[in-house]
Amino acid sequence: MSKEAKARILIDRLLRRSGWRFFDDESGPANIALETHVKLKKKTLDAFGDDFEKTASGYVDYLLLDERGFPIAVLEAKSEKFDPLVGKEQARKYAHSQNVRFVILSNGNLHYFWDLEQGNPVLITEFPTPDSLGHFHAFKPNPDALVGEKIETDYVAATQNPNYRNDPRWNDPGQRDGFIKDTELKFLRPYQLRAVAALQAAVRKGQTRFLFEMATGTGKTLTAAAVIKLFMRTGNAQRVLFLVDRLELETQAWKAFVRLLKNDFRTVIYKENRDNWRNAEIVVSTVQSLQFNNKYRRLFSPTDFDLLISDEAHRSIGGNSRAVFEYFIGYKLGLTATPKDYLKRIDPARISGRDPRDWERRQLLDTYKTFGCESSEPTFRYSLIDGVREDYLINPVVVDARTEITTELLAEEGYSVMQENEDGELVEQTFFGKDFEKKFFSDETNGVFCETFLKNAFRDPLSGEIGKSIVFCVRKDHATRITQALNILAHSMFPGKYNSDFAVQVTSPPEVQDAQQMAISFANNNLNGHTRFLEGYLSSKTRVCVTVGMMTTGYDCEDLLNIVLLRPIFSPTDFIQIKGRGTRKYIFRHVEKEGGQVQEHAKPKGKFKLFDYFANCEYFEEKFNYDEVIELPPLRPTGPPPSPPPPPPPPGPDDFTNVDPDPLKSQVEYAVPVYGMKIDRKFFEKFEDKVKATPEVRDRYERGDIKGAEEMVVAALFNKPEDFFNLDKLRKAVQIDRRITLREILAKAFGEIDRFQTKDELLEEELAKFVSIHKPDAAHMPVIRQFFKAYLTDGSVRTIVDSREFGRLADNPKVSLADVRALDQWREVIPEYVKDYVSLNAFAA
């Protein structure tokens, strides 16, 4: 098949997949006629002639019509061997002749969407749907209006309450602060105004991508609300997609936009409004829910959103999640609290590929590149130092505390012990900080950590009890034992004040149910009731939440006074986010009423403590004053110790990998029809019925707790008498040519997907992600496609490529030595991309 014919077939397939249908063309033979109100004219086959590029008639290759039958877009088709952009001027002429605004340029592999009124062609991986293109056609952006819009401090407050200036309390200086607090009006701070002004300046320069680097606690969501209003009000956006990376942030963002913008714009969470999201101006979603099974490509068209905002951009578009972001056309804004220059002292040449800092550095570089900031300068920057200097944020008091053992664990030489091996011989074994609570366990050390924290924690300035605190542990079982140890110590230090609820474990299900609600109650000061230290004081009875990975990104608890790191942290992003939980300012208030007299007590939060037991601050070279270094009590204190918490679990056996021969014993071969055996089909259907009939599984799945739903399936349904369901049997039952996951099986059971994708469909979608991120040139695309698929699906090809023994490809049927040479720089890029972002398990048979 010629490259011209192959391109035509690919383009036809993409058009049909996007909802376009063909009808009879008056000047040539009939094409397929399908019922629809939207039609598409396709150039006659005769007009293509022998050379796909040279059409003497000058016909438009594809003319797309709207629902009324009027031309809406021109599609210029090129052979695979040409870059689609070479047809740009020809397509412009066709578009002008048909009086249309939109052009699609395609060679079957690469596609560009071009709004002739709005700059340059933009790479896309799917064609716009008829409905989406109609929406986009009605959209008439006006960048000049956006640049000229005047932004005042009450830009968002005026949407919350347009008449707030007429309220008597606003006009009374003595009541104004109370009025603002009661009505929750939000006024933009000077640096937030500067952020919006910086975006306007960038638009003036013709930029369409922006990055706000703002420290935790500086109001990124409020700033985003101002940006959304700016785009909507000036006609530069009709619909906004706000992407987050965690379920709790999804709800938090929705609540914030409803509170700030509901009088002008409707906000919905996509998964709760799958059928009517088009009726909203702001759509909030986790990137994971759109990325699963690449369903964003089926749910949305590239032109559905005019402004995309990525919250915590370093996480929500990290890795190949960026493909979701790149799929859409429109303005793009990233919000991040992680400064790229956090890693400025790290020499990339000296970091191994396994160093977590190297991964972090690459992720941050990706974030900056995505938003057009290759120079490392974001559109706007407001750092923690800026916030502290301008009195909006506070810095921590770092408590760098180490025991005798942890001092050695953190040293380059490590902590060595003598242990008996299987033969009864004493051998030396060395542990390091990263082994704590994974391979190296010490209740004595944990006890010292807890005792040191309680003796030195900041106290609540009004009640005098231990200030509200979050403790970050290594893993869940570590959190369980730390929670118990803290409650034992609190019982002896504060008799009668707590009922084993001084500390509470807040980790993800299934071990801890309602963990998310616990975190919310802790922030709202009603976790397990109110304090017993000061009557009528609205502060949580529980003083310490012990967690692992929750309560980091986006968790707001302004009255937090202590953060405890009982683990080493290797991710700069995680470290900044965890530390940022304490940087917000707060005023502690309590109103006393006695004998008809009312007395209000108020104390500002001036600082918080960061207990660092694993030299994390030193590791990341933070420029803080280590104001306090505490002398630790001895590991074995004199006097009777408190009752011990539960012992740590015994270390598990080492993993075993079989390397011995395993010869074939018997072989039976028979052909199964494409629709599979009846027993297989019925087996899977029966499993689906049981899953849907298990309320605990359905409840977790519908709440977005996919991991919890999977764990419940394994616990409640797998390997039970009668059916003995398991993942291997279910995979065999569905008769698909790849290894499906339990996540996909649940999605099918609950109707989220109607079928399992084939290996080839997955390959095409992974390739589309790669193309959207790396944007290869047209000349390399055919060989990239071939190499990409071979590298993903063939272990022998991966081994040859990774070992650089390319001569072994001389007789390989999938990739030849000539193909590898033709790849040029893509020979290095593709394997690195696959290793970083693609799960090869999905392509296993």
Secondary structure, DSSP 4 states (H G I P E B T S, - for coil): --HHHHHHHHHHHHHHHTT--B---TTS--------SS-EEE--HHHH-SSTT--TT---SEEEE-TTS-EEEEEEE--TTS-GGGGHHHHHHHHHHHT-SEEEEE-SS-EEEEETTSSS-EEESSPPPHHHHHHHHH----HHHHHH----TTTTHHHH-TTGGGSHHHHSHHHHHHHHHHHT-----HHHHHHHHHHHHHHHTT--EEEEEE-TTS-HHHHHHHHHHHHHHTTS-S-EEEEESSHHHHHHHHHHHHHHHTTT--EEEGGG-TTTGGG-SEEEEEHHHHHGGGTHHHH--TTS-SEEEETTHHHHT-GGGHHHHHHS-SEEEEEES--GGGGTT--GGGS-TT-HHHHHHHHHHHHHHHTT-TTS--SEEE-HHHHHHTTSB-PEEEEE---HHHHHHHSTT-EEEEEE-TTS-EEEEEE-GGGBTTTB--HHHHHHHHHHHHHHPPBPTTT-SBPPEEEE-SSHHHHHHHHHHHHHHHHHHSTTT-SS-SEEE---TTTSTTHHHHHHHHHTT-TTSB-SSSTT---BS--EEEESSSS-TT---TT--EEEE-S----HHHHHHHHHTT-B--EEEEEEEETTEEEEEEEE---EEEEESS-HHHHTT------B-PPPPPSS-SSPPPPPPPPPPPPPPPP----S----------PPPTT--HHHHHHHHHHHHHHHT-HHHHHHHHTT-HHHHHHHHHHHTBT-TTT-B-HHHHHHHHT-SS---HHHHHHHHTTS-SSPPPHHHHHHHHHHHHHHHH---GGGHHHHHHHHHHHHH-HHHHHHHHHT-GGGGTT-SSS-HHHHHHHTTHHHHHHHHHHHH--GGGG--
